[in-house]
């Protein structure tokens, strides 16, 4: 049976398997440290968090990112807008911090040969102080959510080791996700920070399910209880991953795609943190406490 093979493999290798997410989170902290030393921020912020102009241009003319960058003449983040059904480019979004809105509009018209008006051009301007203030508030909300989650977990299980596994898994999911986004130079907006708040819910759900089955349900063997929780948790995670993939493929909204990407990465990472590291810690804990 598949379960017997998994149990045999787990008994022989669980200590090594526990090390995989631990190694990933250590590497992630190194990457985030380097990112902070080089840029002053621990992730790439978009205009909504650092301040600047986000301009949306609708046109049936197709331009490459390089052409748009050359037209702007200053560092900018360019995002392509595509039609949902045909995939054809219908415009682009430019995020830039070193130009005024009039300068940006003038360079687009002059260098790209476009005539911009209210029908095909819109802009959002975020002052740097406002962006920084908004980022601090979102960061406080994220930290506050983690603290409340930790208090709730400790109140539920009232045991240090099982409670800490839930909390550390959530932090691990967030840290590794940030590191991956940094590596691929993905700018995170205010909506992206909200996406990290959603990660807390997904991560806690699986880990509480695992811990609850392991410690409180005594009708089966320890491995059987863990295996049952894994089947349930994996089913929920796979369904959520499919939903995120559909959203990434079909959505034409930059904001929705960003949030879905963050949650998708965190869901995949959570599979490893929950069912390798956390399961291993709980396995060792139960053996020491003679919980069978």
C-alpha positions as CSV (number, residue, x, y, z in Angstrom):
1,X,0.0,0.0,0.0
2,X,1.0,3.6,-0.7
3,X,0.6,4.5,3.0
4,X,3.0,1.7,4.1
5,X,5.6,2.8,1.6
6,X,5.3,6.4,2.8
7,X,5.6,5.3,6.4
8,X,8.7,3.2,5.7
9,X,10.3,6.1,3.9
10,X,9.4,8.6,6.6
11,X,10.8,6.5,9.4
12,X,14.1,6.2,7.6
13,X,14.5,9.8,6.4
14,X,12.3,12.2,8.5
15,X,15.4,13.9,10.0
16,X,16.8,14.7,6.6
17,X,13.4,15.8,5.2
18,X,13.1,18.2,8.1
19,X,16.2,20.0,7.0
20,X,14.9,21.0,3.6
21,X,12.6,23.9,4.6
22,X,15.1,24.8,7.4
23,X,17.9,25.2,4.8
24,X,15.5,27.2,2.5
25,X,14.6,29.6,5.2
26,X,18.2,30.2,6.2
27,X,19.1,30.9,2.6
28,X,16.1,33.2,2.4
29,X,17.2,35.2,5.4
30,X,20.6,35.6,3.7
31,X,19.0,36.8,0.5
32,X,16.7,39.3,2.4
33,X,19.8,40.5,4.3
34,X,21.7,41.2,1.1
35,X,18.6,42.9,-0.4
36,X,18.3,45.1,2.6
37,X,22.0,46.1,2.6
38,X,21.9,46.9,-1.1
39,X,18.6,48.8,-1.4
40,X,17.5,49.7,2.2
41,X,14.3,47.7,1.8
42,X,13.9,44.0,2.4
43,X,11.7,43.6,-0.7
44,X,11.1,45.4,-4.0
45,X,8.4,48.1,-3.4
46,X,6.2,49.4,-6.2
47,X,4.9,52.9,-6.5
48,X,2.1,52.5,-4.0
49,X,4.7,51.9,-1.2
50,X,7.6,54.0,-2.2
51,X,5.9,56.9,-4.0
52,X,5.8,58.0,-7.6
53,X,3.5,57.8,-10.7
54,X,1.6,54.8,-12.0
55,X,0.4,55.6,-15.5
56,X,-1.9,53.4,-17.6
57,X,-1.8,53.8,-21.4
58,X,-4.4,52.1,-23.6
59,X,-3.3,51.6,-27.3
60,X,-3.5,49.0,-30.0
61,X,0.1,49.7,-31.0
62,X,2.5,47.1,-29.6
63,X,5.7,48.2,-27.9
64,X,8.4,46.2,-26.3
65,X,9.5,46.9,-22.8
66,X,12.8,48.1,-24.1
67,X,11.2,50.6,-26.4
68,X,9.1,52.0,-23.5
69,X,12.1,52.2,-21.2
70,X,14.1,54.1,-23.9
71,X,11.2,56.5,-24.4
72,X,11.0,57.2,-20.7
73,X,14.8,57.7,-20.3
74,X,14.7,56.9,-16.6
75,X,14.4,53.6,-14.6
76,X,10.8,52.5,-14.7
77,X,8.7,49.4,-14.2
78,X,6.7,48.4,-17.3
79,X,3.8,46.0,-17.2
80,X,2.0,44.8,-20.3
81,X,-1.8,44.8,-20.5
82,X,-3.3,42.0,-22.6
83,X,-6.8,41.2,-23.9
84,X,-8.3,38.3,-21.9
85,X,-9.5,36.3,-24.9
86,X,-6.9,37.0,-27.6
87,X,-3.8,37.8,-25.6
88,X,-3.2,40.8,-27.8
89,X,-1.6,43.8,-26.1
90,X,-4.1,46.5,-25.4
91,X,-1.8,48.9,-23.5
92,X,0.8,49.1,-20.7
93,X,1.4,50.4,-17.2
94,X,4.4,52.5,-16.4
95,X,5.6,52.9,-12.8
96,X,8.2,55.6,-12.3
97,X,9.5,57.7,-9.4
98,X,11.9,60.2,-11.2
99,X,9.4,62.1,-13.4
100,X,6.5,64.4,-13.0
101,X,3.2,63.4,-14.6
102,X,3.6,66.1,-17.2
103,X,7.1,65.0,-18.1
104,X,6.0,61.3,-18.3
105,X,3.1,62.2,-20.6
106,X,5.3,64.4,-22.8
107,X,7.9,61.7,-23.3
108,X,5.3,59.0,-24.1
109,X,3.7,61.3,-26.8
110,X,7.0,62.4,-28.3
111,X,9.0,59.2,-28.3
112,X,6.2,56.7,-28.9
113,X,4.1,58.8,-31.2
114,X,0.9,58.5,-29.2
115,X,-1.7,61.1,-28.6
116,X,-2.9,60.9,-25.0
117,X,-6.2,62.0,-23.6
118,X,-8.7,61.1,-20.9
119,X,-9.9,58.1,-22.9
120,X,-6.6,56.3,-23.2
121,X,-4.5,57.7,-20.4
122,X,-4.9,57.7,-16.6
123,X,-2.5,58.2,-13.8
124,X,-2.2,57.6,-10.0
125,X,0.2,59.7,-8.1
126,X,1.5,58.6,-4.6
127,X,3.6,61.0,-2.6
128,X,6.7,59.3,-1.1
129,X,5.7,60.2,2.5
130,X,2.2,58.8,2.0
131,X,3.6,55.6,0.5
132,X,6.0,55.1,3.4
133,X,3.3,55.8,5.9
134,X,1.0,53.3,4.2
135,X,3.7,50.7,4.2
136,X,4.4,51.2,7.9
137,X,0.7,50.7,8.7
138,X,0.5,47.6,6.6
139,X,3.6,46.2,8.3
140,X,2.1,46.9,11.7
141,X,-1.1,45.1,10.7
142,X,1.0,42.1,9.5
143,X,3.0,41.9,12.7
144,X,-0.2,42.4,14.8
145,X,-1.9,39.6,12.9
146,X,1.1,37.3,13.6
147,X,1.0,38.2,17.3
148,X,-2.7,37.5,17.6
149,X,-2.3,34.3,15.7
150,X,0.5,33.2,18.1
151,X,-1.7,34.0,21.2
152,X,-4.6,32.0,19.7
153,X,-2.4,29.0,19.0
154,X,-0.9,29.0,22.5
155,X,-4.3,29.3,24.0
156,X,-5.6,26.4,21.9
157,X,-2.8,23.8,22.5
158,X,-1.2,25.2,25.7
159,X,2.1,23.3,24.8
160,X,5.2,25.2,23.8
161,X,6.7,23.0,21.1
162,X,3.4,22.2,19.1
163,X,2.4,25.9,19.3
164,X,5.8,27.1,18.1
165,X,5.7,24.8,15.1
166,X,2.5,26.5,13.9
167,X,3.9,30.0,14.4
168,X,7.3,29.2,12.8
169,X,5.7,27.6,9.8
170,X,3.8,30.7,9.1
171,X,6.9,32.9,9.4
172,X,8.8,30.5,7.2
173,X,6.2,30.6,4.5
174,X,6.3,34.4,4.5
175,X,10.1,34.7,4.5
176,X,10.8,32.2,1.7
177,X,8.0,33.8,-0.4
178,X,9.6,37.2,0.0
179,X,13.0,35.8,-0.9
180,X,11.7,34.2,-4.1
181,X,9.9,37.4,-5.2
182,X,13.2,39.3,-4.6
183,X,15.2,36.9,-6.7
184,X,12.8,37.4,-9.6
185,X,12.6,41.2,-9.1
186,X,8.9,41.2,-8.5
187,X,7.7,44.6,-7.1
188,X,5.3,44.2,-4.2
189,X,2.4,46.7,-3.9
190,X,0.1,47.5,-1.0
191,X,-2.2,44.7,-2.3
192,X,0.7,42.3,-2.2
193,X,1.2,43.0,1.5
194,X,-2.5,42.2,2.0
195,X,-1.7,38.9,0.2
196,X,0.8,38.1,2.9
197,X,-2.0,38.6,5.5
198,X,-3.9,35.9,3.6
199,X,-0.9,33.6,3.8
200,X,-1.3,33.6,7.6
201,X,-4.7,32.1,7.3
202,X,-3.7,29.4,4.8
203,X,-0.6,28.4,6.8
204,X,-2.3,28.3,10.2
205,X,-5.2,26.2,8.8
206,X,-3.0,23.3,7.7
207,X,-0.7,23.4,10.7
208,X,-3.5,23.5,13.3
209,X,-5.2,20.6,11.4
210,X,-2.0,18.6,11.7
211,X,-1.3,19.5,15.3
212,X,-4.9,18.8,16.3
213,X,-4.9,15.3,14.7
214,X,-1.5,14.5,16.2
215,X,-2.2,15.5,19.8
216,X,-5.9,15.2,20.4
217,X,-7.2,12.3,18.3
218,X,-6.0,9.1,20.0
219,X,-8.1,6.4,18.2
220,X,-5.4,5.6,15.6
221,X,-1.6,5.2,15.6
222,X,0.5,8.4,15.5
223,X,1.5,7.9,11.8
224,X,-2.1,7.2,10.8
225,X,-3.3,10.4,12.4
226,X,-0.7,12.4,10.7
227,X,-1.4,10.7,7.4
228,X,-5.1,11.5,7.7
229,X,-4.4,15.2,8.4
230,X,-2.0,15.3,5.5
231,X,-4.6,13.9,3.0
232,X,-7.2,16.5,4.2
233,X,-4.7,19.4,4.2
234,X,-3.2,18.5,0.8
235,X,-6.6,18.3,-0.8
236,X,-7.5,21.8,0.4
237,X,-4.1,23.1,-0.6
238,X,-4.2,21.5,-4.1
239,X,-7.7,23.0,-4.7
240,X,-6.4,26.5,-3.6
241,X,-3.4,26.1,-5.9
242,X,-5.6,25.3,-8.9
243,X,-7.7,28.4,-8.1
244,X,-4.6,30.6,-7.9
245,X,-3.3,29.2,-11.2
246,X,-6.7,29.9,-12.9
247,X,-6.6,33.4,-11.6
248,X,-3.1,34.0,-12.8
249,X,-3.9,32.7,-16.3
250,X,-7.3,34.3,-16.8
251,X,-7.2,37.6,-14.8
252,X,-6.3,40.8,-16.6
253,X,-5.9,42.7,-13.4
254,X,-2.3,43.4,-12.3
255,X,-3.4,43.6,-8.6
256,X,-5.2,40.3,-8.7
257,X,-2.3,38.6,-10.5
258,X,0.1,39.9,-7.9
259,X,-1.9,38.7,-4.9
260,X,-2.6,35.3,-6.5
261,X,1.1,34.8,-7.3
262,X,2.1,35.5,-3.7
263,X,-0.5,33.1,-2.3
264,X,0.4,30.5,-4.9
265,X,4.1,30.6,-3.9
266,X,3.2,30.5,-0.2
267,X,0.9,27.5,-0.6
268,X,3.6,25.5,-2.4
269,X,6.1,26.4,0.3
270,X,3.7,25.5,3.0
271,X,3.4,22.0,1.8
272,X,7.1,21.5,2.6
273,X,7.1,23.5,5.9
274,X,4.0,21.7,7.2
275,X,4.6,18.1,6.1
276,X,8.4,17.9,6.3
277,X,9.6,20.2,9.1
278,X,6.6,20.6,11.3
279,X,5.6,16.9,11.0
280,X,9.1,15.9,11.9
281,X,9.2,18.2,15.0
282,X,5.8,16.8,16.1
283,X,7.0,13.3,15.4
284,X,10.0,13.7,17.7
285,X,7.9,15.5,20.3
286,X,5.3,12.8,20.5
287,X,8.0,10.0,20.7
288,X,9.6,11.8,23.6
289,X,6.3,12.4,25.3
290,X,5.3,8.8,24.6
291,X,2.2,9.9,22.6
292,X,1.4,7.0,20.2
